[in-house]
Amino acid sequence: MRRSPSRRAPGPPAVTPCTVSRIQQCELAQKIRAGRGYNGRAPGQVERGCPLSFVSKSALIVDDSRTARQALGAVLAANRLRVETAASAEEALEYLSHSRPDVIFMDHQMPGMDGLQAVKAIKTNPATATIPIMMYTSQGGELYVGQARALGALGVLPKQIKPVEVSDLLKSLHLVEAAATEPAAAAEAPAPEAPAAAAAIPADPRGDLELWVQSLLAHQSQEIRADVQAAVARALREHEAARAAVGAGPLPPARRRAGPLLLVLLALAAVAATFFLLNLDTQRKWRSAVQQNASLVDALNERRSASAAAVDDSTLKVAAARDAAAGRYADFIAALEWSVNQAAQFPPGGEPFAGQRLEILRGLVDRLATLGFTGTLRLDGHVGDFCYVSGADGALQLAPDELPAERCARIGLGQDEARAASGRQSIAFANYLAGRAADPALRIEVVPHGSAQPAVPYPALLAGLTAGEWNAVARQNNRVNITLLPAVPQR
């Protein structure tokens, strides 16, 4: 007797298996890109046909300024990036404990932990060491850029960067396709001399390391597919051999059911074993890659330390080069040096390499090029030991002129602080030096000396000496000296 087909109660339309499978594959593709999963595709690969909402990449903005977060977030959103924000470095580290963005934009000066400390914490954690970090700050100068790169940042972006330059940066990091950045780039009119922010970011050794890891995972993707195909083909051959041994007659009902079930169980067991073994191998290779990354950072720090030691000995080399300079330029060079050094002083607390010094440098370089001068143009930065008192907010400020010098709360800066202050550069100055770096005829050197070489000796701290008299001498020592070193003619 036939059973009447059961009627199903009306309900919401069921989601088709194809749709559910497609969404799950896209979510898994996101985990692969973040390094938290594996299905035979290398990080960064996405299933073809996934909607954009499932494959968009994410960016984390860390800045205590709400206005700065909103401004950069609007530019990143226009490039189809999902934007997450954190108002402090501590909040960013808590977010990274459970999430993994594709890029981080980090401010420098924030309450509590500053940006450089946060970069160091992120790069020393193996779980977050490979996330690209861009310092997004108003700080500038080669000294700051070098410190940021030594800790693991890719480079420094000014907060006045234009949207089209952000789009170019995202394309260079392979976070967006060229077509995805066209709407953001079209809204920006071409400027005659836009500062090439990306050009000031040198290649980072971690880029090669990440590509190497991705190639490993891509190779394992091919191995998985080959193993699965081999397991299924082997099971099919065994099944056909069993059928041939029994004969051409129909199999009993129980054996007809057991044959396909056994085939499926064997295929699933082979796939599970393959995934388990490849996952162990992937984890081992990833730990090895992280160790190689740390070795690259240590090697880079050693090279920077050697360069810093070489700078300390540069004064003797300058004297030797001056003695060997061509005699016919001696009087002209001395007169030219004297004229440009008349405007060598800069205000207390200001940037030595910015503003008026940049304009003087540009004019001097243009005239030297016209005269056919070849050699080195050396810029020595010095800061004065000023008399400071504590302000109402506890910050140090210049003492009033009438205050006795013996009542100064502090005279001068520490050795490291003074050296950093004597080498500070504006972004425009740093970009100008980067644009001149490829000129082999005229090389420009910037050497910070701190307060160790005063041009005018300070008076003795005797009774009756005022802070104004002391600071007058410090202003004369707050200076940038320009020295011309002609190239030694070859004999």
C-alpha positions as CSV (number, residue, x, y, z in Angstrom):
1,M,0.0,0.0,0.0
2,R,1.4,3.3,-1.0
3,R,1.8,6.0,1.6
4,S,0.4,9.4,0.8
5,P,3.1,12.1,0.6
6,S,3.3,14.1,3.8
7,R,2.5,17.8,3.5
8,R,4.9,20.3,4.9
9,A,3.7,23.1,7.0
10,P,4.0,26.5,5.3
11,G,7.0,28.5,6.4
12,P,9.7,30.9,5.2
13,P,11.4,30.0,1.9
14,A,14.4,27.9,2.5
15,V,17.9,29.2,1.6
16,T,19.3,27.2,-1.3
17,P,22.4,25.1,-0.5
18,C,24.3,27.0,-3.2
19,T,23.7,30.3,-1.5
20,V,24.7,29.1,2.0
21,S,27.9,27.4,0.6
22,R,28.9,30.6,-1.3
23,I,28.6,32.8,1.9
24,Q,30.5,30.3,4.0
25,Q,33.3,30.1,1.4
26,C,33.6,33.9,1.4
27,E,33.8,34.1,5.2
28,L,36.4,31.4,5.2
29,A,38.4,33.3,2.5
30,Q,38.5,36.2,4.9
31,K,40.0,34.0,7.6
32,I,42.6,32.7,5.2
33,R,43.7,36.3,4.4
34,A,44.0,37.0,8.1
35,G,46.1,33.9,8.7
36,R,43.4,32.1,10.8
37,G,42.2,29.4,8.4
38,Y,43.2,27.3,5.4
39,N,41.2,25.7,2.6
40,G,43.9,25.3,-0.1
41,R,44.1,29.0,-1.0
42,A,46.9,31.3,-0.2
43,P,46.3,34.4,2.0
44,G,44.9,37.2,-0.1
45,Q,43.0,34.9,-2.5
46,V,39.2,35.2,-2.6
47,E,36.6,32.9,-4.1
48,R,35.5,34.2,-7.5
49,G,32.0,35.4,-7.4
50,C,31.9,36.6,-3.8
51,P,30.1,39.9,-3.2
52,L,32.2,42.9,-2.3
53,S,30.7,43.1,1.2
54,F,32.2,39.7,2.0
55,V,35.8,40.4,0.7
56,S,36.4,44.0,1.6
57,K,39.7,44.6,3.6
58,S,39.9,46.4,6.8
59,A,42.0,49.3,8.3
60,L,42.5,50.3,11.9
61,I,43.0,54.0,12.7
62,V,44.6,54.7,16.1
63,D,44.3,58.5,17.0
64,D,43.1,60.3,20.0
65,S,41.7,63.1,17.8
66,R,38.1,62.3,16.7
67,T,38.4,64.8,13.8
68,A,41.5,63.1,12.5
69,R,39.9,59.6,12.7
70,Q,36.8,60.8,10.8
71,A,38.9,62.5,8.1
72,L,41.2,59.5,7.4
73,G,38.3,57.1,7.8
74,A,36.2,58.9,5.1
75,V,39.2,58.6,2.6
76,L,39.7,54.9,3.4
77,A,35.9,54.2,3.2
78,A,35.9,55.8,-0.3
79,N,38.5,53.2,-1.3
80,R,36.1,50.4,-0.1
81,L,37.9,49.6,3.1
82,R,36.1,48.6,6.2
83,V,37.3,51.1,8.9
84,E,37.8,50.4,12.6
85,T,39.0,53.1,15.0
86,A,40.7,53.3,18.4
87,A,41.1,56.4,20.5
88,S,44.3,55.2,22.3
89,A,47.1,52.7,21.9
90,E,45.8,50.6,24.7
91,E,42.4,50.3,23.0
92,A,44.1,49.3,19.8
93,L,46.1,46.5,21.5
94,E,42.8,45.2,23.1
95,Y,41.2,45.2,19.6
96,L,44.1,43.3,18.1
97,S,43.8,40.6,20.7
98,H,40.7,39.3,18.9
99,S,40.8,40.9,15.4
100,R,43.3,41.3,12.6
101,P,43.1,44.3,10.3
102,D,44.9,44.4,7.0
103,V,46.7,47.8,7.7
104,I,47.1,50.1,10.7
105,F,47.4,53.9,10.7
106,M,49.0,55.0,14.0
107,D,49.2,58.5,15.5
108,H,52.4,59.4,17.4
109,Q,51.4,61.7,20.3
110,M,48.6,60.2,22.4
111,P,47.8,60.1,26.1
112,G,49.3,57.1,27.9
113,M,51.2,54.8,25.5
114,D,52.4,56.8,22.4
115,G,52.5,55.6,18.8
116,L,56.1,54.3,18.7
117,Q,55.6,52.3,21.9
118,A,52.4,50.8,20.3
119,V,54.3,49.9,17.1
120,K,57.0,48.1,19.2
121,A,54.3,46.1,21.1
122,I,52.6,45.1,17.9
123,K,55.8,44.0,16.1
124,T,57.1,42.0,19.0
125,N,53.9,39.9,19.1
126,P,54.1,37.0,16.6
127,A,50.3,37.1,16.1
128,T,50.4,40.7,14.8
129,A,54.0,41.2,13.6
130,T,53.1,41.0,9.9
131,I,50.4,43.6,9.9
132,P,51.6,46.7,7.9
133,I,51.8,49.9,10.1
134,M,51.9,53.5,8.7
135,M,52.6,56.3,11.2
136,Y,49.9,58.9,10.5
137,T,51.2,62.0,12.3
138,S,52.3,65.6,12.0
139,Q,55.8,64.6,13.2
140,G,58.5,64.8,10.5
141,G,62.2,64.6,9.8
142,E,64.7,61.9,8.9
143,L,65.4,61.2,12.6
144,Y,61.8,60.5,13.4
145,V,61.2,58.5,10.2
146,G,64.3,56.4,10.9
147,Q,63.1,55.7,14.5
148,A,59.7,54.6,13.2
149,R,61.2,52.3,10.6
150,A,63.6,50.8,13.1
151,L,60.6,49.7,15.3
152,G,58.9,48.1,12.3
153,A,56.7,50.8,10.7
154,L,56.6,51.0,6.9
155,G,57.0,54.8,6.9
156,V,55.4,58.1,7.9
157,L,52.4,59.9,6.3
158,P,51.6,63.6,7.0
159,K,48.1,64.3,8.3
160,Q,47.7,66.7,5.3
161,I,48.0,63.9,2.8
162,K,45.6,64.0,-0.2
163,P,43.1,61.3,-0.9
164,V,44.7,60.4,-4.2
165,E,48.0,59.7,-2.4
166,V,46.2,57.5,0.1
167,S,44.8,55.6,-2.9
168,D,48.3,55.2,-4.3
169,L,49.6,53.9,-1.0
170,L,46.7,51.3,-0.7
171,K,47.5,50.1,-4.2
172,S,51.2,49.7,-3.4
173,L,50.2,47.6,-0.3
174,H,47.9,45.5,-2.5
175,L,44.9,46.4,-0.3
176,V,42.7,47.6,-3.1
177,E,42.6,47.0,-6.9
178,A,43.3,49.8,-9.3
179,A,39.6,49.9,-10.4
180,A,38.4,50.3,-6.8
181,T,40.5,53.5,-6.3
182,E,39.2,55.3,-9.4
183,P,36.3,57.0,-7.6
184,A,38.5,58.4,-4.9
185,A,41.2,59.4,-7.3
186,A,38.7,61.2,-9.7
187,A,37.5,63.4,-6.8
188,E,41.0,64.8,-6.4
189,A,42.2,67.4,-9.0
190,P,45.8,66.9,-10.1
191,A,48.1,69.2,-8.3
192,P,51.2,70.7,-10.0
193,E,53.6,69.6,-7.2
194,A,51.9,67.1,-4.8
195,P,54.4,65.8,-2.2
196,A,55.2,62.2,-3.0
197,A,54.5,60.7,0.4
198,A,54.7,57.2,-0.8
199,A,58.1,57.9,-2.5
200,A,59.6,58.7,1.0
201,I,58.7,55.2,2.2
202,P,61.5,52.8,1.4
203,A,60.9,49.1,0.8
204,D,60.5,47.1,4.0
205,P,62.1,43.6,4.3
206,R,58.8,42.2,5.7
207,G,57.2,42.6,2.3
208,D,59.4,39.8,0.8
209,L,58.8,37.7,3.9
210,E,55.0,37.9,3.5
211,L,55.2,37.0,-0.2
212,W,57.3,34.1,0.6
213,V,54.8,32.8,3.2
214,Q,52.0,33.3,0.7
215,S,53.8,31.3,-1.9
216,L,54.2,28.4,0.6
217,L,50.5,28.4,1.3
218,A,49.7,28.6,-2.4
219,H,51.9,25.6,-3.0
220,Q,50.1,23.7,-0.3
221,S,46.8,24.5,-1.9
222,Q,47.9,22.6,-5.0
223,E,49.0,19.7,-2.8
224,I,45.6,19.5,-1.1
225,R,43.7,19.4,-4.4
226,A,46.1,16.7,-5.8
227,D,45.8,14.6,-2.6
228,V,42.0,14.8,-2.5
229,Q,41.7,13.9,-6.2
230,A,44.1,11.0,-5.8
231,A,42.1,9.7,-2.8
232,V,38.8,9.9,-4.6
233,A,40.2,8.2,-7.7
234,R,41.8,5.4,-5.6
235,A,38.4,4.8,-3.9
236,L,36.6,4.7,-7.2
237,R,39.1,2.2,-8.6
238,E,38.7,-0.1,-5.5
239,H,34.9,0.1,-5.8
240,E,34.9,-0.8,-9.5
241,A,37.3,-3.7,-8.8
242,A,34.9,-5.0,-6.0
243,R,32.0,-4.9,-8.4
244,A,34.0,-6.8,-11.1
245,A,34.9,-9.5,-8.6
246,V,31.3,-10.1,-7.6
247,G,30.1,-10.3,-11.2
248,A,27.9,-8.5,-13.5
249,G,24.7,-9.5,-11.5
250,P,22.9,-7.0,-9.4
251,L,24.2,-6.6,-5.8
252,P,22.0,-7.3,-2.9
253,P,20.2,-4.3,-1.5
254,A,22.3,-4.2,1.7
255,R,25.6,-4.2,-0.3
256,R,24.3,-1.5,-2.7
257,R,23.8,0.8,0.3
258,A,27.1,-0.1,1.9
259,G,29.2,0.4,-1.2
260,P,28.6,4.2,-1.7
261,L,28.7,4.8,2.1
262,L,32.1,3.2,2.4
263,L,33.4,5.2,-0.5
264,V,32.3,8.5,1.1
265,L,33.8,7.5,4.5
266,L,37.2,6.7,2.8
267,A,37.3,10.0,0.9
268,L,36.4,12.0,4.0
269,A,39.1,10.2,6.1
270,A,41.7,10.9,3.4
271,V,40.7,14.6,3.2
272,A,40.7,15.0,7.0
273,A,44.1,13.4,7.4
274,T,45.6,15.6,4.6
275,F,44.2,18.8,6.2
276,F,45.6,17.8,9.6
277,L,49.1,17.1,8.4
278,L,49.2,20.2,6.2
279,N,48.0,22.4,9.0
280,L,50.8,21.2,11.3
281,D,53.4,21.9,8.5
282,T,51.9,25.3,7.9
283,Q,52.1,26.3,11.5
284,R,55.8,25.2,11.6
285,K,56.7,27.2,8.5
286,W,54.8,30.2,9.8
287,R,56.8,30.2,13.1
288,S,60.0,29.9,11.1
289,A,58.9,32.9,9.0
290,V,58.3,35.0,12.2
291,Q,61.7,34.2,13.4
292,Q,63.3,35.2,10.1
293,N,61.3,38.4,10.3
294,A,62.8,39.2,13.8
295,S,66.3,38.4,12.4
296,L,65.8,40.9,9.6
297,V,64.8,43.6,12.1
298,D,67.9,42.9,14.3
299,A,70.1,43.1,11.2
300,L,68.6,46.5,10.2
301,N,69.1,47.9,13.7
302,E,72.7,46.8,13.7
303,R,73.3,48.6,10.4
304,R,71.7,51.8,11.8
305,S,73.9,51.6,14.9
306,A,77.0,51.3,12.7
307,S,75.8,54.3,10.6
308,A,75.4,56.4,13.8
309,A,78.9,55.5,15.0
310,A,80.3,56.6,11.6
311,V,78.6,60.0,12.0
312,D,80.4,60.7,15.2
313,D,83.7,60.5,13.4
314,S,82.6,62.7,10.5
315,T,84.2,65.9,12.0
316,L,87.8,64.6,11.4
317,K,86.8,63.5,7.8
318,V,85.4,67.0,7.1
319,A,88.8,68.6,8.1
320,A,90.7,66.2,6.0
321,A,88.4,66.8,3.0
322,R,88.8,70.6,3.4
323,D,92.6,70.4,3.3
324,A,92.4,68.4,0.0
325,A,90.0,70.8,-1.7
326,A,91.0,72.6,-4.9
327,G,92.8,75.8,-4.1
328,R,91.2,78.0,-6.8
329,Y,87.8,77.7,-5.0
330,A,89.1,78.5,-1.5
331,D,88.4,82.2,-1.4
332,F,85.1,81.9,-3.2
333,I,83.9,79.1,-0.9
334,A,84.9,81.0,2.3
335,A,83.0,84.1,1.2
336,L,79.9,82.1,0.2
337,E,79.9,80.2,3.5
338,W,80.2,83.4,5.4
339,S,77.2,85.0,3.6
340,V,74.8,82.0,4.0
341,N,75.7,81.5,7.7
342,Q,74.7,85.1,8.6
343,A,71.1,83.8,8.9
344,A,72.1,80.6,10.7
345,Q,70.2,81.2,14.0
346,F,66.7,79.8,14.6
347,P,64.2,80.5,17.5
348,P,64.4,78.5,20.7
349,G,62.3,75.3,20.4
350,G,62.0,75.7,16.6
351,E,63.0,73.2,13.8
352,P,66.6,73.8,12.7
353,F,65.9,72.5,9.2
354,A,62.8,74.3,8.1
355,G,61.4,77.6,6.9
356,Q,64.1,80.2,6.1
357,R,66.9,77.6,6.2
358,L,65.1,75.6,3.5
359,E,64.9,78.6,1.2
360,I,68.5,79.5,1.8
361,L,69.5,75.9,0.9
362,R,67.5,75.9,-2.3
363,G,69.0,79.1,-3.5
364,L,72.5,78.0,-2.6
365,V,72.1,74.6,-4.4
366,D,70.8,76.3,-7.5
367,R,73.7,78.7,-7.7
368,L,76.3,76.0,-7.0
369,A,74.8,73.9,-9.8
370,T,75.1,76.9,-12.2
371,L,78.8,77.3,-11.3
372,G,79.4,73.6,-11.9
373,F,80.4,72.9,-8.2
374,T,80.8,69.3,-7.3
375,G,81.3,68.0,-3.8
376,T,79.4,67.9,-0.5
377,L,77.2,70.4,1.2
378,R,77.3,69.8,5.0
379,L,74.5,71.1,7.4
380,D,75.5,71.0,11.1
381,G,72.7,71.5,13.5
382,H,73.3,72.9,17.0
383,V,71.0,73.9,19.9
384,G,71.7,76.3,22.8
385,D,71.5,75.5,26.5
386,F,68.6,77.8,27.5
387,C,67.5,78.8,31.0
388,Y,64.1,77.3,31.7
389,V,61.5,77.6,34.5
390,S,58.3,75.6,35.1
391,G,55.1,77.1,33.8
392,A,51.6,76.9,35.4
393,D,50.9,73.6,33.6
394,G,54.3,72.1,34.7
395,A,55.8,72.4,31.3
396,L,59.3,74.0,30.8
397,Q,59.4,77.5,29.3
398,L,62.0,80.2,28.8
399,A,62.8,82.1,32.0
400,P,62.0,85.9,32.2
401,D,64.9,88.1,31.3
402,E,65.1,89.7,34.8
403,L,65.2,86.3,36.7
404,P,68.6,85.6,38.3
405,A,70.3,82.8,36.3
406,E,71.0,80.9,39.5
407,R,67.2,80.4,39.9
408,C,66.8,78.6,36.6
409,A,64.8,75.3,37.1
410,R,66.8,73.7,34.3
411,I,69.6,74.8,31.9
412,G,69.8,73.0,28.6
413,L,68.4,69.7,27.4
414,G,69.7,66.2,28.0
415,Q,72.3,64.8,25.6
416,D,69.9,62.6,23.6
417,E,67.1,65.2,23.7
418,A,69.5,67.9,22.5
419,R,70.8,65.7,19.7
420,A,67.3,65.0,18.5
421,A,66.3,68.6,18.7
422,S,69.3,69.7,16.6
423,G,68.3,67.4,13.8
424,R,64.6,68.1,13.5
425,Q,63.3,68.6,10.0
426,S,60.0,69.8,8.5
427,I,58.3,67.5,6.1
428,A,59.0,69.9,3.2
429,F,62.7,69.9,4.1
430,A,62.9,66.0,4.3
431,N,61.1,65.8,0.9
432,Y,63.6,68.2,-0.6
433,L,66.5,66.1,0.6
434,A,64.9,63.0,-0.7
435,G,64.5,64.6,-4.1
436,R,68.2,65.6,-4.2
437,A,69.5,62.2,-3.0
438,A,70.0,60.9,-6.6
439,D,72.3,63.8,-7.7
440,P,75.8,62.4,-7.8
441,A,77.5,65.8,-8.3
442,L,76.3,67.6,-5.1
443,R,75.6,65.5,-2.0
444,I,73.8,67.0,1.0
445,E,74.7,65.8,4.6
446,V,72.7,66.7,7.7
447,V,74.6,66.2,11.0
448,P,73.0,66.9,14.4
449,H,75.5,67.8,17.2
450,G,73.1,68.7,20.1
451,S,74.6,71.3,22.4
452,A,78.1,69.8,22.6
453,Q,79.8,72.5,20.3
454,P,78.8,76.0,21.3
455,A,80.1,78.8,19.1
456,V,80.0,81.3,21.9
457,P,81.2,80.3,25.4
458,Y,78.6,80.7,28.2
459,P,79.4,83.1,31.1
460,A,80.1,81.8,34.6
461,L,77.0,81.4,36.9
462,L,77.9,84.2,39.3
463,A,75.7,86.4,41.4
464,G,74.1,89.2,39.4
465,L,73.9,87.2,36.1
466,T,70.3,87.3,34.7
467,A,68.5,84.7,32.7
468,G,68.2,87.2,29.8
469,E,72.0,87.6,29.6
470,W,72.4,83.8,29.7
471,N,69.8,83.2,27.0
472,A,71.3,85.8,24.8
473,V,74.4,83.6,24.5
474,A,72.2,80.5,24.1
475,R,70.4,82.1,21.1
476,Q,73.8,82.6,19.3
477,N,74.6,78.9,19.8
478,N,71.1,77.9,18.5
479,R,72.2,77.7,14.9
480,V,72.7,75.8,11.6
481,N,76.2,76.0,10.1
482,I,76.6,75.4,6.3
483,T,80.0,74.0,5.1
484,L,81.0,73.5,1.4
485,L,83.4,70.7,0.7
486,P,84.6,70.5,-2.9
487,A,85.3,67.1,-4.4
488,V,89.0,66.2,-4.4
489,P,90.2,66.2,-8.1
490,Q,91.6,62.8,-9.2
491,R,95.2,62.8,-10.3
